Amino acid sequence: MIYQTIVISAVLVVAYALAQWRKLSIEMSLFLATLAGAVAGAIFRTPPLAEIPRHLVEGSFTYLDVILVFFTATLFITIIQESGGINFAVRQTVVGFARYRFLALFLLMIIVLIPGALTGAGSVSLLVVGTPVALALKGLGVEENKIPAILFILAGLAAAAPPVNIWAMILCAGTAIPYVGFELPLGIPVLLLGTATILILGRQKGKKAELDEFLNKIELVPGMNWWRLLLPFAVFFGLVIAYRLWPFSFPILGLPLEFIIASLAAYLISPVKINLIKVASSTVSKLLPLLSIMVIVGMLQQIMAASGVKGLISYSVLIIPLGLLFCLLPIIIPFSEGILTYGGAAIIGIPLVWYLNSLGYHATIVISALSLLWPLGDGLPPTALIGRLSLIVTGYEGSYWSSIKKAWLPWVMITAVAILMVIFSSKLSFLVIG
C-alpha cells in the first residue's frame, strides 16, 4: 500500500514540476497535478475511476465559505476605495501627523493592515492602498529601496491578521477545529511585528519637498470626510461584536452577510455615485486567481485524501523528531507557500497541526503561529506574489532582491516569534477567547 501511495505522490510532484517548467500558472499547475494524481490513483483503484468526478466536485466546494468571505470582503474594500475613502485616509493621516513621524508611520501601517485583515489577502492591501501609502512613505522621507520591503512585510502581516485569515481557515476546515478565538493570538503579534517593521525600516527622517510632492499627487473626492469613511467599518465591527455581547438574542449573521451589510452602508453614504454591477464585476476579475486556487486546493486535498497521499504526508510528519521539526519549520512553511501558495496549508499544515495537537500543543496558537510564517513565502520564487506586487505598486525600478533583502531583520523577528508561539503554545492558551 505504501509503495503505490509513493508512486501517486511522485506523479503529483512530477506533474506539478512539468507544468511549472512549461511556465503555466500556479492554478493550472495545481489543477493538472490534481488530475494526474487522480488518474494515477485510479490505476490502483484509490479512488476508482468512476468516482473521480464525484471527488473533484466535492473537493471544489470544500472552501465555499472562504470564497464567499473573500468576495464580500473585497467588495466592501473596493467600494470604500471607489468612494475616495482610501486616498482621504492616507492624505489626512500624513497632513495631520507629519510633525509626529512615528505616529504617522504607525497609522499608515494600520491603513495597510486593514484591507488584508478584512479580506485575508495581502495582495488586496497592496492593490487598494499600496500606491498612496508608498507615496506617503516617500513623502515622510523613507528610503526608496526600503519602501517595497516595508509593504511586503506589512501586506503579509495583513493577510495573517484577524478577522479573516485564509491559512487558518484552511487548517480549521481540514482539522475540524472551529474558526474562533484567533483575534488575540493573531492580532497581538501582527500589531507588534508591524510596529517593529515600520520602526526598523522607516526611521530615516523626511524632507519638506518630498512631502509637498506627495500631497500634490493624492487626489481627494469632494464630500469625503471621516464619518463617511468610518461609519461602514463601525457597521461591520458592530455586527461582529453584537452576537458576542448578546449570544442568545442576536442572530449569527456570518462574515459574508456582515460584509454585504457594511458594503451597502458604504454605498449609500458614498459622496460619489458608484456602479455596483461594475464594482462587483471588477472585484470578481481581480480575485479570480485567488478564488480559483481555493477551488483547486479543495480538489487537490480531496484527491490526496482518497488516494492515501495525505496519510503518507501525515506519517512523514509524525516520524520527524520534534526538535528537528522546529528547526525545519522556518524553511518548510515559507517555501511551501512560495511553491504551492495556499496549497501548502492543506498539504503540509493539516497533518502538522494534527501531530502537534496530539503532543499537547494548543491547536489554535499553533495555527496562529504557522499563519505568521506562510506569508513570508509570498516573497519567495516561483510565485513571490506579494513581493513582486510590492515593487509594482511602489514603482521601484531596482532589482527584486536589492529591495526585498532589506526586510531580513523583520523576517527573522517574525520567524522567531512564530516558532516561540508554537513551542510555548500551551502556556499562551489564555489568549484564546470565544
Secondary structure, 3 states (H helix, E strand, C coil): CHHHHHHHHHHHHHHHHHHHHCCCCHHHHHHHHHHHHHHHHHHCCCCCHHHHHHHHHHHHCCCHHHHHHHHHHHHHHHHHHHCCHHHHHHHHHHHHHCCCHHHHHHHHHHHHHHHHHHHCCHHHHHHHHHHHHHHHHHHCCCCHHHHHHHHHHHHHHHHHCCCCCHHHHHHHHHHCCCCCCCHHHHHHHHHHHHHHHHHHHCCCCCCHHHHHHHHHHCCCCCCCCHHHHHHHHHHHHHHHHHHHHCCCCCCCCCHHHHHHHHHHHHHHCCCCCCCHHHHHHHHHHHHHHHHHHHHHHHHHHHHHHHHCHHHHHHHHHHCCCHHHHHHHHHHHHHHHHHHHCCHHHHHHHHHHHHHHHHCCCCHHHHHHHHHHHHHHHHHCCCCCHHHHHHHHHHCCCCCHHHHHHHHHHHHHHHHHHHHHHHHCHHHHHHHCCC
